């Protein structure tokens, strides 16, 4: 925690030296650019069991600017988020930017409702409307490994996001399990975890067993640079 504060102090000094209160020249803030560029192709996923991680997971995220939407950094972030959620050690169906250390409204969702079930990235995403009945079903989270919960969700949603190419708003109406994924990931952007909504939460031993070999290999270890310069 001390090291993180020291890193922030160093970055703040750099910002003041350059005459900007928030960031050096270019899209995204300094710390965000550090996370995007220094992360491996499979990014470290923040977990609630780490105190500093849990603070990031509870933060409210903000939109990307037009410059950020069109930047190579967003493309790099999207590629790395997709590689992370699809990696064997994670194997998820969705991931949100705060789970990899960025307080931005960006999620990646597997579109199980489309041919080929592709993963797609959605910047500046929001839910415009909830549709249909409330349904209850099991959910897990990459940031709360080894646990499951029974969570009430709307059967359908209308979502809106910004197309990075045209900078125009796009909407889509989604139903079924894909709608559940969208609700779960968009909750992350407002600092909400599925455990906040769950009727019950329980240990999933099968998931823990699947993770065990990767734990032994250090696949979930936090990169030292994330702790700051004195780590």
N, C-alpha and C positions, 0 to 999 in steps of 0.2 A: 504494500500500500504506500509506504514511504517512497519507494523507488518510482512508483507511478506519479506521485506528486512532484518529485524532482524532475521527471521527464516533462511534465506539463509546464513546470516553471521554466525549463530550458526553452521549450517551444514558444512560450509566451514572450520570452526575451527576444527570440528571433523575430516574432511577429511585430513587436514594437519597434525593433531596429529597422524593419522594412516599411514602417508606417501603416500597417494594417492591423486592426484590432482582432481579426478573426483568422486570417489565412494568408499564406504567401501567394504569389501570383499563380493563377491557374485554378482549375475546378477542384472542388472538394477541399476540406480543411487539411492541415498538415498531418494530423494524427490519422485521418481517414486515408490519405494517400499512402501513409506508411503501412497501414494494415493491408490495403489492397495490393501494393507492390511487393511487400516483404513476405506475405503469406505464401506458403507452398500451394501447389495446384489443389490439394485437399487442405482446406483451411481448418484451423483450430475452431471447434465449436464450443461456445461458452456454456457452462453448466451451472445449475443452481447450487451445487455443493461447494463451489468456490465463491467466497464472499464478494470479491470485486466483480466477478462474472455476473453474480446475481443482481448487482446494482445496474449493470448495463442492460440486463434482460428486463428490468423494470422501468427503463427510461422510455419516454415518448419520442417517437421518431418524426422527422420532418421531411418535406418534399425535396426533390432534386430540382435545381434550376435548369433553364434551357441549356446553358453551357455544360452543365454536368450531364444532362441527358444525352448530349451529342459527343461526349468525351470518350477517348479511348479507355479511360479509367472505369467508366461504367461497363464497357464491353469486357474489360479484364475481370471486373468484379462478377459480372454475370457468368462468365466462363468458369471462374473458380467456385462460385456458389453451386453451379450445376455439377461440377466435378465432385464437390464435397457431398452433396445430398445423394448422389448416385454411387459413391464409393462403397466398396464392400464392407468397410468398417462402420458405415452409417446406414446405408440402405433405406433412406427415408422416401417419403412421397412429397415432401415440401420442406422449405427452409426460408427463414426470414433474415434480413440484413443484421438485426441486432444479435442474432445468434452467432455471427462471425465478427462482432465488435463494431458495427456501424449503426448509428442512430438515424437511419434513412428508411423511407417508405418503399422498400424493394423486397419482393418475395419471388421465390421460384416454386412452381406448383406442377405436379404431374397431372396432365389432363387425361385422366382415366376415361373421360367421356368422348375422347377423340380417337380416330383411327391411329394405331401405333402407340397410343398412350404417351405422347411426347411430354418432356419437361419444358416449361415456358417461363420466362422472367417477366415480371410486371412491376414497373416503377410507378411511384406516386399512386398506389392503388388504395381504393376505399370501397366499402360496401354502401351502395345507394339504397338498397331495400332488402328486407328479409321476406321470403315467400314460403307459403305452404305451412304444414304442420310442424310442430316441434318433435324431433326424433331423438332417441337416446342410443348411443353406441360407444364402443371402446375407442380410446385415443391414446397415443403415446407421444413423446416429444424427444428429439435428439438432445435437448438441453436438460432433460430429466431422465437419463437412461435407466433402464431396468424397471420402470414403473408404467402402469396403465391406469386409465380412469374411465368411468362411464359418464359421458358428457352430453347434456342436452344442446341440440343445435337446430337451426331452421333447415328444413328439407331443401330449400332453394335460396339463392341470393342473386341480386343484380350487382355486378362489380364494375368499377370504372378505373381506368389507369391512363397514363400518357404514353403514346407511341413515340419512342425516341427518334424515329426517322422524320415523322411529320409534325411532331409536337402537338398533335391533336388528341383530344380525349376520346377514348374508345370504351364502349360498354359491352357487357356480355351477360346473359342470363344463364345460370348454371344450377343444375339439380343433382341430387344423389350424393355419393361419397365425395365427388370432386368439390361440391359445394361445402362439404364439411372441411376439406383441406383448406379451401380459401378462408373460411371463417377462423380456423385454427391459426393460420399464418398471419392473417391481418390482425388478429388479436395481439400477436407478438409486437406489432408496430405501435401498439398503445400500451405496452408494458403488461399485458394480460397473459397469464399462462393457463393452460387447460385445467390445471388443478384448482384455479379460482372458480371455475364453473362446474367442476365435476360433482356428481352425486356421491361417488365413492372413488377411492384411489387404492391400488393394490400393487404388490410386487409381481413382476413378470419374470419368473425364474428362467424361462426359455431364452428370453432376450439377454439376461445376464450371462448365461452359458455361451451364447453366440459371441458376446463381447470379450469373453475371457482371453482367447488367444491374441486378440488385438491389444488388450490391456498389457499382456506380457511383452509384446513387441514395442510398447511405448507409443502406439498409434494415436492415443488421446492426450499425450503430454502437451502442456502449454509451452509454446516457443519462448525461450528466455527473453527475446527482445520485447515481448508483450509486457514483461514485468518492469522494464525501464533500463537505463544505462548502467545501474549498479547491480543488476541481477546476476 
